[in-house]
């Protein structure tokens, strides 16, 4: 993950809510909250209902791989699932996500 953020070689998506993304995020990451993948009735939204959110981040362009993350990785699976449904077969979930990023070596966080 550090290499991807240092070089910009991947689209890095934070699946947490907007407030959490604003308070602390991996540098260079963009936000597509996992809740965007749910409908008001609870089921998972259809791919065409969320396509625009991912298009805005560049996640549907094939020139860079996509890495999703959240606090521990669970919410990130929603974004990875939707991206797979939209045709991205190379999406990776950052296992451990922010919990891993902030443990051990001091890695930077961005905030608004």
Buried (B, 14 or more C-beta within 10 A) or exposed (E): BEEBBEEEEBBBBBBBBEEBBEEBBBEBBBBBBBEBBBEEEEEBBEBEEBBEBBEEBEBBEEEBBBBBBBBBBEBBBBBBBBBBBBEBEEBBBBEBBBBBBBEEEEBEBBEE
